[in-house]
Amino acid sequence: MNRKSEYISDKQLEELDRFLLERVDEETTDPDKDEGIIDLSELDGFFAAIVSSPEMIPPSVWLPAVWGDFEPVWESQNQAERIIGLLIEVMSSVNSTLSHSPHQYQPLFEHREVDHNTFVIVDEWCFGYMRGVGLSDEPWDLESLNMKILITPIRAFGTYDGLDLINEMKDVEIDNIKKNILPNVIEIFNLRSAKHSNKLPVDTFRRENSKVGRNEPCPCGSGKKFKKCCLH
């Protein structure tokens, strides 16, 4: 994750990236099952949409979308608390950057080297963003002209229908669409923030304590005990 953050270190991000990938057993995968989010690029796009949503989306809603059909089998309570804490901190980092320093926000696009040339791969990030939008797509007003224009480049790489069209385009056309992703993401965030006078404060999800007891209130704000909510 090439983004300086007061919330989470590169080492922690590497740990989270490994966990997201390794929780899905390749021998038991089924094409009909949803693997959820399996890397940091997709997670970054997912959280960019979550913090830009026109309505608040609590962890009790977005966390199951991260796991898909492969909810982790936790080794211990400490592991559950640590991983969930890291997820929240990543989202806080995305929210903080878009809120206070949008010009410094850089989506975690993947890069591949082919014949000494570097290619930017945006698909995973965009699929993550569209997954986040799908959690509350109606309030996004996706059929309005302005939102259609803003979300088109993300949808182009973040849906299978969009990728079918992309594959028929020339390289220069594809590059132009890619260039519109970042400014449009920032504009969407700013539009939603302007309408959200009570939008979640940036620091709300910062973890002050390293652990949450099983019988303590869940940090997601659901009002339930941790063992009955996000730990379950």
Number of C-alpha atoms within 10 A of each C-alpha: 19 10 16 13 16 11 19 19 15 13 10 15 16 14 13 21 18 14 15 21 16 13 16 18 10 9 6 6 13 10 6 7 10 14 21 22 23 22 19 24 24 27 28 26 29 27 26 28 25 28 25 27 24 24 17 15 17 12 20 14 14 16 18 14 21 24 18 15 16 18 16 14 8 14 8 9 14 14 11 18 20 17 17 18 20 20 20 22 20 26 22 25 26 25 26 20 18 23 17 11 10 19 11 11 22 15 21 19 19 15 12 11 9 8 6 7 8 10 11 12 16 21 23 23 27 29 24 29 27 23 26 25 22 15 15 17 15 11 10 17 13 16 10 9 9 11 15 13 12 19 19 17 22 26 20 22 26 23 16 13 11 15 15 12 11 16 10 10 12 9 11 9 11 16 12 11 16 18 11 15 21 17 14 18 24 18 15 22 22 16 15 17 18 12 11 15 8 9 16 15 11 18 13 10 19 16 16 6 7 9 13 20 13 16 11 12 17 20 20 17 13 14 12 15 19 21 16 13 18 20 15 11
